[in-house]
Amino acid sequence: MEKLLQTADAALRTLFAEHRAARPLPSASPDTPSAELSADEKRLSAAYMRVNHVGEICAQALYTAQAASTNNRELRAQFEAAAREETDHLAWTRQRLDALGSRPSLLNPLWYAGAFALGLVAGRIGDRVSLGFVAETEDQVSEHLGSHLSRLPAGDGASRAIVAQMKIDEEEHADAARHAGAVELPAPVKALMRGAARVMTTTAHYI
């Protein structure tokens, strides 16, 4: 019952609470200057930041489910630490959405539920498989973030700085999962994950 209540609390906090980052908001460097954005550029940036915010909602769900599924204390601590770092990403992307005058995805509860179910299934199969899902998920997220860096408006240094730091963090999470013993997932599973991610990102871009 205690674990169930903790899981429910984590879900409610992720979906409805105001998140505060433990680290400062990444700022634009001289190489990524900020400029006044046009209305179209703001809409484009907001769409990509909404997609990234959804990705962090899903990361919270995945890590929460995996932490609840494992009996390995060290692994649970690793999942919980990663979730705390993803909270920074949640706060940063939401702050940027607000600055752009936009909103998060209206389907966040659906995205959370789907990622949580995936985390539970992976966790029940075994810790190494669970870690394999983390590594593959973070690899795919890193790819998405890299593509966003090439598509965001050139003058949106604020969004670019956030995405660049997120990419670094996601790559570190993938490396940590492999170091902890992640198995390589079969190609069909990876393909299914990519297909599901494509549906999510395409939908969240607009809704």
N, CA, C and O of each residue as an XYZ file, in Angstrom:
828
protein
N       0.835     -1.202      0.000
C       0.000      0.000      0.000
C       0.873      1.256      0.000
O       0.573      2.233     -0.687
N       1.964      1.217      0.786
C       2.843      2.383      0.842
C       3.459      2.665     -0.528
O       3.541      3.818     -0.951
N       3.893      1.603     -1.222
C       4.482      1.777     -2.542
C       3.442      2.312     -3.526
O       3.759      3.143     -4.377
N       2.208      1.838     -3.411
C       1.135      2.307     -4.287
C       0.870      3.791     -4.080
O       0.706      4.542     -5.042
N       0.828      4.206     -2.823
C       0.582      5.615     -2.515
C       1.741      6.494     -2.995
O       1.523      7.601     -3.487
N       2.955      6.001     -2.852
C       4.108      6.756     -3.325
C       4.079      6.903     -4.840
O       4.436      7.951     -5.377
N       3.652      5.849     -5.525
C       3.569      5.890     -6.983
C       2.493      6.869     -7.436
O       2.698      7.642     -8.372
N       1.339      6.828     -6.760
C       0.256      7.753     -7.098
C       0.673      9.193     -6.835
O       0.364     10.087     -7.623
N       1.373      9.418     -5.733
C       1.850     10.757     -5.401
C       2.821     11.257     -6.468
O       2.763     12.422     -6.863
N       3.706     10.390     -6.931
C       4.666     10.780     -7.964
C       3.953     11.164     -9.253
O       4.338     12.124     -9.920
N       2.908     10.410     -9.601
C       2.159     10.709    -10.822
C       1.465     12.062    -10.725
O       1.521     12.859    -11.661
N       0.817     12.320     -9.606
C       0.099     13.584     -9.428
C       1.062     14.761     -9.424
O       0.772     15.814     -9.993
N       2.203     14.579     -8.784
C       3.189     15.659     -8.748
C       3.733     15.941    -10.139
O       3.900     17.098    -10.524
N       4.009     14.881    -10.891
C       4.546     15.057    -12.241
C       3.567     15.794    -13.140
O       3.953     16.686    -13.896
N       2.290     15.412    -13.052
C       1.296     15.945    -13.980
C       0.741     17.300    -13.576
O       0.384     18.099    -14.442
N       0.660     17.578    -12.271
C      -0.086     18.766    -11.849
C       0.683     19.743    -10.957
O       0.249     20.883    -10.790
N       1.808     19.326    -10.383
C       2.533     20.222     -9.476
C       3.410     21.188    -10.271
O       3.743     20.941    -11.430
N       3.773     22.280     -9.626
C       4.747     23.202    -10.203
C       6.138     22.685     -9.854
O       6.463     22.490     -8.683
N       6.950     22.466    -10.875
C       8.259     21.865    -10.664
C       9.326     22.937    -10.509
O       9.320     23.954    -11.202
N      10.240     22.684     -9.582
C      11.351     23.592     -9.337
C      12.657     22.858     -9.619
O      12.904     21.772     -9.094
N      13.469     23.462    -10.441
C      14.735     22.837    -10.816
C      15.772     23.018     -9.718
O      15.837     24.065     -9.074
N      16.579     21.985     -9.515
C      17.676     22.080     -8.555
C      18.862     22.817     -9.170
O      19.683     23.393     -8.456
N      18.946     22.796    -10.495
C      20.023     23.481    -11.200
C      19.494     24.735    -11.877
O      18.306     24.809    -12.192
N      20.349     25.717    -12.104
C      19.894     26.942    -12.772
C      19.435     26.660    -14.204
O      19.891     25.709    -14.838
N      18.552     27.480    -14.687
C      18.109     27.380    -16.075
C      19.305     27.613    -16.993
O      19.984     28.631    -16.860
N      19.581     26.690    -17.928
C      20.702     26.926    -18.859
C      20.501     28.233    -19.616
O      19.391     28.553    -20.040
N      21.560     28.962    -19.775
C      21.476     30.250    -20.456
C      22.204     30.186    -21.785
O      23.119     29.385    -21.980
N      21.774     31.049    -22.694
C      22.375     31.079    -24.025
C      23.832     31.514    -23.938
O      24.174     32.433    -23.194
N      24.675     30.852    -24.697
C      26.086     31.213    -24.765
C      26.301     32.189    -25.919
O      25.386     32.416    -26.710
N      27.501     32.770    -26.024
C      27.777     33.657    -27.159
C      27.573     32.985    -28.512
O      27.320     33.647    -29.519
N      27.688     31.641    -28.515
C      27.493     30.909    -29.769
C      26.015     30.654    -30.067
O      25.659     30.305    -31.193
N      25.154     30.829    -29.058
C      23.720     30.620    -29.255
C      22.966     31.848    -28.768
O      22.236     31.770    -27.780
N      23.129     32.973    -29.439
C      22.515     34.215    -28.974
C      20.996     34.188    -29.104
O      20.439     33.481    -29.944
N      20.344     34.969    -28.262
C      18.892     35.103    -28.331
C      18.550     36.380    -29.089
O      19.226     37.400    -28.959
N      17.505     36.303    -29.870
C      17.031     37.451    -30.631
C      15.520     37.501    -30.523
O      14.882     36.538    -30.099
N      14.960     38.628    -30.908
C      13.503     38.761    -30.908
C      12.915     37.794    -31.933
O      13.305     37.796    -33.100
N      11.974     36.968    -31.481
C      11.386     35.966    -32.362
C      10.097     36.478    -32.971
O       9.350     37.219    -32.331
N       9.839     36.085    -34.204
C       8.569     36.406    -34.838
C       7.486     35.499    -34.266
O       7.787     34.541    -33.554
N       6.248     35.795    -34.572
C       5.141     34.968    -34.081
C       5.273     33.534    -34.575
O       5.030     32.595    -33.817
N       5.653     33.354    -35.826
C       5.823     32.008    -36.374
C       6.970     31.277    -35.690
O       6.873     30.082    -35.409
N       8.049     31.991    -35.425
C       9.190     31.362    -34.748
C       8.830     30.967    -33.319
O       9.262     29.920    -32.837
N       8.056     31.785    -32.650
C       7.613     31.440    -31.297
C       6.748     30.183    -31.314
O       6.890     29.315    -30.453
N       5.862     30.089    -32.286
C       4.999     28.887    -32.383
C       5.845     27.644    -32.646
O       5.592     26.583    -32.075
N       6.847     27.776    -33.510
C       7.703     26.634    -33.817
C       8.500     26.215    -32.584
O       8.567     25.029    -32.259
N       9.096     27.173    -31.906
C       9.864     26.860    -30.696
C       8.972     26.229    -29.638
O       9.363     25.261    -28.984
N       7.778     26.777    -29.471
C       6.848     26.244    -28.472
C       6.471     24.805    -28.796
O       6.348     23.980    -27.892
N       6.288     24.496    -30.074
C       5.931     23.132    -30.462
C       7.032     22.155    -30.073
O       6.758     21.079    -29.542
N       8.281     22.535    -30.339
C       9.389     21.644    -29.990
C       9.566     21.539    -28.472
O       9.868     20.462    -27.960
N       9.382     22.634    -27.762
C       9.514     22.571    -26.313
C       8.364     21.782    -25.689
O       8.546     21.142    -24.653
N       7.189     21.821    -26.304
C       6.067     21.009    -25.815
C       6.390     19.523    -25.995
O       6.120     18.714    -25.107
N       6.960     19.172    -27.128
C       7.378     17.782    -27.358
C       8.416     17.363    -26.319
O       8.349     16.259    -25.777
N       9.376     18.248    -26.044
C      10.406     17.925    -25.058
C       9.820     17.801    -23.654
O      10.258     16.964    -22.865
N       8.835     18.631    -23.350
C       8.169     18.544    -22.051
C       7.450     17.202    -21.915
O       7.487     16.580    -20.853
N       6.801     16.761    -22.979
C       6.145     15.442    -22.974
C       7.174     14.348    -22.734
O       6.922     13.406    -21.983
N       8.336     14.473    -23.373
C       9.382     13.483    -23.176
C       9.801     13.379    -21.725
O      10.107     12.291    -21.238
N       9.818     14.511    -21.028
C      10.189     14.491    -19.612
C       9.073     13.935    -18.737
O       9.342     13.299    -17.718
N       7.833     14.169    -19.124
C       6.700     13.528    -18.435
C       6.841     12.009    -18.526
O       6.660     11.293    -17.541
N       7.168     11.535    -19.728
C       7.315     10.095    -19.935
C       8.518      9.544    -19.175
O       8.469      8.433    -18.648
N       9.595     10.320    -19.120
C      10.780      9.870    -18.381
C      10.466      9.709    -16.904
O      10.905      8.746    -16.274
N       9.706     10.646    -16.347
C       9.307     10.536    -14.947
C       8.493      9.268    -14.719
O       8.706      8.545    -13.746
N       7.563      9.009    -15.625
C       6.722      7.816    -15.494
C       7.553      6.546    -15.590
O       7.380      5.618    -14.800
N       8.455      6.513    -16.561
C       9.288      5.329    -16.765
C      10.153      5.048    -15.543
O      10.207      3.916    -15.063
N      10.828      6.075    -15.043
C      11.715      5.880    -13.898
C      10.933      5.543    -12.626
O      11.385      4.738    -11.812
N       9.771      6.155    -12.458
C       8.962      5.856    -11.274
C       8.512      4.402    -11.284
O       8.564      3.727    -10.256
N       8.070      3.920    -12.441
C       7.620      2.530    -12.554
C       8.776      1.567    -12.342
O       8.621      0.542    -11.680
N       9.927      1.892    -12.898
C      11.072      0.994    -12.763
C      11.599      0.971    -11.330
O      12.011     -0.077    -10.832
N      11.583      2.117    -10.677
C      12.012      2.147     -9.275
C      11.072      1.327     -8.402
O      11.503      0.685     -7.444
N       9.782      1.354     -8.740
C       8.807      0.588     -7.966
C       8.897     -0.910     -8.242
O       8.491     -1.724     -7.412
N       9.435     -1.273     -9.415
C       9.449     -2.685     -9.819
C      10.664     -3.450     -9.325
O      10.594     -4.661     -9.118
N      11.774     -2.755     -9.134
C      13.003     -3.464     -8.785
C      13.113     -3.711     -7.284
O      12.625     -2.930     -6.467
N      13.762     -4.812     -6.950
C      14.078     -5.113     -5.552
C      15.529     -4.782     -5.218
O      15.982     -4.981     -4.091
N      16.245     -4.276     -6.215
C      17.648     -3.915     -6.050
C      17.726     -2.468     -5.532
O      17.352     -1.531     -6.236
N      18.207     -2.301     -4.309
C      18.231     -0.966     -3.696
C      19.119      0.003     -4.458
O      18.757      1.164     -4.646
N      20.277     -0.467     -4.897
C      21.187      0.415     -5.631
C      20.553      0.861     -6.945
O      20.663      2.024     -7.334
N      19.896     -0.061     -7.615
C      19.257      0.272     -8.888
C      18.080      1.227     -8.658
O      17.860      2.156     -9.435
N      17.335      0.985     -7.588
C      16.232      1.892     -7.268
C      16.750      3.304     -7.028
O      16.157      4.281     -7.484
N      17.857      3.400     -6.311
C      18.450      4.714     -6.049
C      18.896      5.375     -7.349
O      18.787      6.592     -7.493
N      19.398      4.583     -8.295
C      19.826      5.123     -9.591
C      18.627      5.676    -10.366
O      18.697      6.761    -10.942
N      17.522      4.914    -10.373
C      16.316      5.379    -11.055
C      15.780      6.661    -10.410
O      15.369      7.592    -11.103
N      15.791      6.692     -9.103
C      15.267      7.865     -8.389
C      16.145      9.089     -8.629
O      15.635     10.203     -8.746
N      17.453      8.892     -8.702
C      18.359     10.003     -8.977
C      18.145     10.543    -10.388
O      18.148     11.755    -10.608
N      17.958      9.624    -11.345
C      17.696     10.046    -12.725
C      16.384     10.817    -12.808
O      16.285     11.809    -13.530
N      15.375     10.357    -12.067
C      14.086     11.044    -12.064
C      14.220     12.463    -11.530
O      13.585     13.386    -12.040
N      15.048     12.634    -10.501
C      15.249     13.983     -9.955
C      15.911     14.898    -10.985
O      15.588     16.082    -11.076
N      16.835     14.339    -11.754
C      17.488     15.147    -12.780
C      16.500     15.490    -13.889
O      16.543     16.586    -14.448
N      15.610     14.550    -14.206
C      14.593     14.824    -15.210
C      13.617     15.892    -14.728
O      12.996     16.575    -15.543
N      13.475     16.042    -13.406
C      12.618     17.098    -12.878
C      13.149     18.465    -13.276
O      12.373     19.386    -13.529
N      14.468     18.599    -13.331
C      15.052     19.845    -13.833
C      14.567     20.112    -15.255
O      14.190     21.231    -15.601
N      14.584     19.063    -16.064
C      14.148     19.221    -17.452
C      12.672     19.620    -17.525
O      12.285     20.461    -18.337
N      11.864     19.009    -16.672
C      10.441     19.373    -16.629
C      10.274     20.858    -16.319
O       9.500     21.561    -16.969
N      11.012     21.318    -15.316
C      10.901     22.723    -14.911
C      11.391     23.649    -16.020
O      10.764     24.668    -16.311
N      12.510     23.289    -16.631
C      13.082     24.150    -17.675
C      12.159     24.243    -18.889
O      11.917     25.335    -19.405
N      11.646     23.104    -19.344
C      10.797     23.127    -20.540
C       9.483     23.849    -20.268
O       8.976     24.563    -21.133
N       8.928     23.665    -19.063
C       7.696     24.375    -18.730
C       7.947     25.885    -18.636
O       7.130     26.688    -19.086
N       9.075     26.254    -18.052
C       9.407     27.676    -17.947
C       9.558     28.291    -19.338
O       9.120     29.417    -19.578
N      10.170     27.556    -20.234
C      10.344     28.077    -21.596
C       9.010     28.155    -22.321
O       8.763     29.116    -23.050
N       8.150     27.167    -22.136
C       6.808     27.221    -22.728
C       6.063     28.465    -22.248
O       5.432     29.166    -23.039
N       6.142     28.727    -20.959
C       5.475     29.909    -20.412
C       6.038     31.184    -21.041
O       5.286     32.096    -21.385
N       7.364     31.243    -21.190
C       7.994     32.431    -21.761
C       7.580     32.634    -23.216
O       7.520     33.764    -23.699
N       7.298     31.537    -23.905
C       6.875     31.618    -25.305
C       5.370     31.827    -25.440
O       4.844     31.913    -26.549
N       4.679     31.909    -24.296
C       3.239     32.120    -24.318
C       2.454     30.904    -24.770
O       1.386     31.030    -25.369
N       2.990     29.717    -24.478
C       2.323     28.491    -24.918
C       2.005     27.609    -23.714
O       2.097     28.058    -22.572
N       1.633     26.359    -23.969
C       1.172     25.450    -22.921
C       1.718     24.047    -23.170
O       2.156     23.728    -24.275
N       1.687     23.205    -22.120
C       2.080     21.802    -22.301
C       1.035     21.047    -23.112
O      -0.026     21.581    -23.433
N       1.351     19.804    -23.437
C       0.411     18.954    -24.163
C      -0.828     18.675    -23.320
O      -0.732     18.436    -22.117
N      -1.981     18.708    -23.958
C      -3.232     18.394    -23.275
C      -3.364     16.903    -22.976
O      -4.230     16.487    -22.205
N      -2.498     16.108    -23.592
C      -2.585     14.648    -23.447
C      -1.537     14.096    -22.476
O      -1.250     12.899    -22.494
N      -0.969     14.953    -21.638
C       0.083     14.490    -20.729
C      -0.329     13.297    -19.856
O       0.481     12.389    -19.666
N      -1.567     13.262    -19.313
C      -1.941     12.066    -18.526
C      -1.871     10.779    -19.341
O      -1.493      9.732    -18.817
N      -2.233     10.853    -20.619
C      -2.165      9.678    -21.485
C      -0.720      9.258    -21.705
O      -0.390      8.075    -21.621
N       0.145     10.237    -21.990
C       1.558      9.911    -22.201
C       2.156      9.296    -20.937
O       2.912      8.328    -21.015
N       1.823      9.849    -19.785
C       2.356      9.334    -18.522
C       1.918      7.888    -18.320
O       2.729      7.034    -17.962
N       0.646      7.616    -18.549
C       0.123      6.261    -18.332
C       0.820      5.247    -19.231
O       1.162      4.149    -18.793
N       1.027      5.619    -20.481
C       1.677      4.694    -21.408
C       3.114      4.398    -21.012
O       3.543      3.245    -21.045
N       3.865      5.439    -20.633
C       5.259      5.235    -20.239
C       5.354      4.461    -18.931
O       6.257      3.645    -18.749
N       4.423      4.720    -18.026
C       4.427      4.000    -16.750
C       4.178      2.509    -16.985
O       4.836      1.665    -16.376
N       3.240      2.189    -17.856
C       2.956      0.781    -18.163
C       4.182      0.106    -18.763
O       4.499     -1.033    -18.420
N       4.867      0.807    -19.655
C       6.077      0.252    -20.253
C       7.136     -0.008    -19.190
O       7.797     -1.047    -19.204
N       7.296      0.942    -18.263
C       8.266      0.770    -17.193
C       7.949     -0.409    -16.302
O       8.846     -1.141    -15.883
N       6.661     -0.597    -16.010
C       6.261     -1.737    -15.180
C       6.551     -3.059    -15.866
O       7.071     -3.986    -15.245
N       6.212     -3.148    -17.161
C       6.454     -4.385    -17.908
C       7.951     -4.696    -17.935
O       8.367     -5.824    -17.672
N       8.749     -3.681    -18.257
C      10.202     -3.882    -18.322
C      10.751     -4.285    -16.960
O      11.602     -5.170    -16.867
N      10.265     -3.632    -15.900
C      10.737     -3.948    -14.563
C      10.388     -5.352    -14.124
O      11.164     -6.001    -13.423
N       9.219     -5.826    -14.535
C       8.796     -7.175    -14.157
C       9.607     -8.242    -14.888
O       9.808     -9.339    -14.367
N      10.071     -7.919    -16.093
C      10.869     -8.894    -16.838
C      12.220     -9.109    -16.156
O      12.709    -10.234    -16.050
N      12.811     -8.004    -15.697
C      14.111     -8.126    -15.028
C      14.870     -6.816    -15.058
O      14.617     -5.954    -15.900
N      15.802     -6.675    -14.129
C      16.529     -5.420    -14.001
C      17.347     -5.082    -15.238
O      17.380     -3.924    -15.656
N      17.998     -6.057    -15.822
C      18.854     -5.771    -16.982
C      18.019     -5.361    -18.184
O      18.433     -4.510    -18.971
N      16.851     -5.962    -18.328
C      15.943     -5.552    -19.415
C      15.412     -4.152    -19.142
O      15.307     -3.327    -20.050
N      15.079     -3.894    -17.887
C      14.605     -2.574    -17.499
C      15.657     -1.513    -17.831
O      15.331     -0.453    -18.368
N      16.901     -1.803    -17.512
C      17.985     -0.889    -17.840
C      18.162     -0.761    -19.350
O      18.525      0.304    -19.850
N      17.906     -1.843    -20.067
C      17.978     -1.791    -21.524
C      16.964     -0.823    -22.112
O      17.257     -0.112    -23.073
N      15.755     -0.801    -21.523
C      14.741      0.156    -21.960
C      15.188      1.580    -21.671
O      14.948      2.481    -22.474
N      15.836      1.789    -20.533
C      16.343      3.123    -20.206
C      17.379      3.556    -21.242
O      17.303      4.662    -21.778
N      18.344      2.684    -21.521
C      19.409      3.032    -22.460
C      18.849      3.350    -23.839
O      19.232      4.344    -24.455
N      17.945      2.509    -24.321
C      17.379      2.733    -25.660
C      16.501      3.975    -25.688
O      16.545      4.751    -26.643
N      15.704      4.165    -24.639
C      14.859      5.358    -24.571
C      15.698      6.621    -24.595
O      15.405      7.557    -25.339
N      16.750      6.645    -23.776
C      17.583      7.839    -23.706
C      18.347      8.065    -25.008
O      18.570      9.209    -25.405
N      18.746      6.990    -25.671
C      19.400      7.129    -26.979
C      18.452      7.796    -27.978
O      18.843      8.703    -28.712
N      17.200      7.331    -27.992
C      16.241      7.893    -28.933
C      15.895      9.338    -28.579
O      15.732     10.177    -29.465
N      15.783      9.621    -27.286
C      15.515     10.999    -26.862
C      16.663     11.905    -27.278
O      16.438     13.017    -27.755
N      17.887     11.438    -27.100
C      19.054     12.229    -27.483
C      19.027     12.542    -28.973
O      19.368     13.651    -29.384
N      18.620     11.561    -29.787
C      18.502     11.791    -31.229
C      17.467     12.881    -31.524
O      17.700     13.771    -32.342
N      16.323     12.791    -30.843
C      15.278     13.803    -31.039
C      15.790     15.189    -30.660
O      15.556     16.162    -31.378
N      16.482     15.273    -29.541
C      16.985     16.563    -29.091
C      18.004     17.127    -30.078
O      18.043     18.333    -30.323
N      18.826     16.246    -30.638
C      19.781     16.693    -31.647
C      19.083     17.248    -32.872
O      19.519     18.249    -33.441
N      17.996     16.598    -33.281
C      17.241     17.100    -34.436
C      16.564     18.429    -34.113
O      16.432     19.287    -34.986
N      16.136     18.600    -32.866
C      15.513     19.869    -32.472
C      16.527     21.007    -32.522
O      16.186     22.130    -32.896
N      17.760     20.722    -32.150
C      18.789     21.758    -32.196
C      19.004     22.266    -33.614
O      19.355     23.428    -33.819
N      18.793     21.397    -34.584
C      18.976     21.812    -35.975
C      17.727     22.483    -36.548
O      17.793     23.110    -37.606
N      16.583     22.357    -35.854
C      15.327     22.890    -36.381
C      14.796     24.106    -35.635
O      13.980     24.854    -36.174
N      15.245     24.310    -34.415
C      14.793     25.482    -33.673
C      15.254     26.751    -34.385
O      16.302     26.753    -35.031
N      14.478     27.829    -34.270
C      14.890     29.095    -34.892
C      16.296     29.490    -34.453
O      16.661     29.320    -33.290
N      17.080     30.018    -35.390
C      18.470     30.362    -35.099
C      18.581     31.382    -33.969
O      19.560     31.381    -33.222
N      17.576     32.254    -33.845
C      17.627     33.288    -32.826
C      17.132     32.874    -31.459
O      17.165     33.667    -30.518
N      16.668     31.626    -31.337
C      16.123     31.181    -30.049
C      17.215     30.526    -29.214
O      17.210     29.315    -28.990
N      18.153     31.357    -28.759
C      19.244     30.829    -27.960
C      18.788     30.257    -26.642
O      19.414     29.331    -26.126
N      17.695     30.791    -26.072
C      17.197     30.302    -24.781
C      16.749     28.851    -24.878
O      17.100     28.031    -24.030
N      15.970     28.532    -25.918
C      15.516     27.144    -26.094
C      16.681     26.232    -26.445
O      16.753     25.099    -25.968
N      17.585     26.718    -27.270
C      18.729     25.913    -27.682
C      19.607     25.537    -26.490
O      20.109     24.415    -26.413
N      19.790     26.469    -25.569
C      20.619     26.186    -24.391
C      19.990     25.094    -23.537
O      20.690     24.216    -23.032
N      18.676     25.146    -23.376
C      17.965     24.118    -22.594
C      18.099     22.754    -23.257
O      18.440     21.764    -22.609
N      17.826     22.716    -24.552
C      17.871     21.445    -25.277
C      19.277     20.856    -25.264
O      19.443     19.645    -25.120
N      20.288     21.704    -25.414
C      21.669     21.208    -25.419
C      22.032     20.556    -24.086
O      22.660     19.498    -24.066
N      21.639     21.184    -22.967
C      21.934     20.598    -21.660
C      21.146     19.315    -21.439
O      21.668     18.352    -20.877
N      19.894     19.299    -21.877
C      19.098     18.084    -21.765
C      19.745     16.931    -22.521
O      19.769     15.800    -22.035
N      20.264     17.215    -23.699
C      20.907     16.181    -24.511
C      22.103     15.584    -23.770
O      22.301     14.369    -23.777
N      22.889     16.438    -23.138
C      24.038     15.954    -22.359
C      23.570     15.031    -21.233
O      24.143     13.963    -21.018
N      22.527     15.450    -20.521
C      22.017     14.659    -19.396
C      21.470     13.313    -19.860
O      21.708     12.288    -19.221
N      20.735     13.319    -20.974
C      20.140     12.061    -21.460
C      21.233     11.075    -21.878
O      21.112      9.874    -21.636
N      22.276     11.570    -22.493
C      23.379     10.696    -22.893
C      24.063     10.091    -21.664
O      24.491      8.938    -21.684
N      24.158     10.890    -20.592
C      24.739     10.368    -19.349
C      23.853      9.291    -18.735
O      24.360      8.311    -18.191
N      22.542      9.461    -18.816
C      21.619      8.445    -18.293
C      21.760      7.135    -19.072
O      21.748      6.053    -18.485
N      21.893      7.242    -20.386
C      22.059      6.034    -21.202
C      23.361      5.320    -20.844
O      23.387      4.096    -20.714
N      24.438      6.088    -20.686
C      25.733      5.497    -20.326
C      25.661      4.837    -18.947
O      26.218      3.758    -18.745
N      24.974      5.483    -17.996
C      24.849      4.917    -16.652
C      24.082      3.603    -16.678
O      24.422      2.664    -15.958
N      23.035      3.539    -17.522
C      22.246      2.310    -17.631
C      23.096      1.174    -18.192
O      23.018      0.045    -17.708
N      23.893      1.459    -19.191
C      24.756      0.424    -19.767
C      25.811     -0.018    -18.756
O      26.116     -1.205    -18.644
N      26.356      0.932    -18.033
C      27.365      0.601    -17.022
C      26.769     -0.284    -15.929
O      27.469     -1.101    -15.330
N      25.469     -0.113    -15.676
C      24.812     -0.894    -14.627
C      24.383     -2.277    -15.107
O      23.878     -3.077    -14.320
N      24.582     -2.561    -16.395
C      24.287     -3.908    -16.885
C      23.139     -4.023    -17.863
O      22.559     -5.099    -18.004
N      22.796     -2.937    -18.544
C      21.677     -2.977    -19.493
C      21.945     -3.965    -20.617
O      23.062     -4.061    -21.124
N      20.901     -4.700    -21.000
C      21.001     -5.585    -22.150
C      20.623     -4.810    -23.408
O      19.873     -3.835    -23.348
N      21.149     -5.251    -24.543
C      20.781     -4.661    -25.825
C      19.414     -5.210    -26.231
O      19.230     -6.424    -26.316
N      18.473     -4.332    -26.478
C      17.133     -4.779    -26.839
C      17.109     -5.283    -28.275
O      17.880     -4.809    -29.109
N      16.224     -6.250    -28.577
C      16.103     -6.754    -29.952
C      15.657     -5.648    -30.906
O      14.952     -4.719    -30.511
N      16.072     -5.756    -32.151
C      15.744     -4.740    -33.161
C      14.238     -4.491    -33.289
O      13.833     -3.334    -33.399
N      13.383     -5.542    -33.278
C      11.940     -5.267    -33.383
C      11.403     -4.422    -32.230
O      10.517     -3.590    -32.424
N      11.944     -4.641    -31.029
C      11.509     -3.844    -29.873
C      11.926     -2.390    -30.055
O      11.150     -1.476    -29.777
N      13.148     -2.179    -30.520
C      13.611     -0.819    -30.768
C      12.732     -0.129    -31.811
O      12.398      1.050    -31.687
N      12.367     -0.897    -32.844
C      11.535     -0.322    -33.903
C      10.155      0.058    -33.376
O       9.611      1.098    -33.748
N       9.588     -0.782    -32.509
C       8.288     -0.461    -31.908
C       8.386      0.791    -31.046
O       7.485      1.628    -31.055
N       9.475      0.916    -30.306
C       9.672      2.094    -29.465
C       9.779      3.354    -30.324
O       9.230      4.398    -29.973
N      10.482      3.253    -31.437
C      10.612      4.404    -32.334
C       9.254      4.779    -32.930
O       8.929      5.958    -33.068
N       8.470      3.761    -33.280
C       7.149      4.036    -33.842
C       6.241      4.719    -32.843
O       5.538      5.671    -33.183
N       6.253      4.235    -31.603
C       5.437      4.849    -30.558
C       5.897      6.276    -30.282
O       5.078      7.172    -30.075
N       7.218      6.482    -30.279
C       7.753      7.827    -30.045
C       7.358      8.770    -31.174
O       7.096      9.948    -30.936
N       7.316      8.260    -32.397
C       6.937      9.097    -33.531
C       5.491      9.564    -33.408
O       5.175     10.720    -33.692
N       4.621      8.655    -32.982
C       3.216      9.027    -32.779
C       3.103     10.094    -31.690
O       2.378     11.077    -31.840
N       3.825      9.884    -30.600
C       3.761     10.807    -29.475
C       4.278     12.193    -29.868
O       3.622     13.201    -29.603
N       5.453     12.241    -30.500
C       6.038     13.535    -30.817
C       5.230     14.282    -31.872
O       5.092     15.504    -31.808
N       4.696     13.543    -32.842
C       3.878     14.197    -33.869
C       2.601     14.776    -33.269
O       2.190     15.883    -33.618
N       1.981     14.029    -32.371
C       0.748     14.510    -31.747
C       1.022     15.677    -30.811
O       0.313     16.683    -30.839
N       2.064     15.538    -29.971
C       2.373     16.576    -28.987
C       2.829     17.867    -29.648
O       2.730     18.936    -29.045
N       3.323     17.787    -30.869
C       3.750     18.986    -31.588
C       2.583     19.983    -31.718
O       2.781     21.198    -31.732
N       1.360     19.427    -31.812
C       0.185     20.272    -32.027
C      -0.770     20.298    -30.835
O      -1.414     21.315    -30.576
N      -0.865     19.165    -30.099
C      -1.901     19.065    -29.051
C      -1.246     19.029    -27.683
O      -1.939     18.947    -26.669
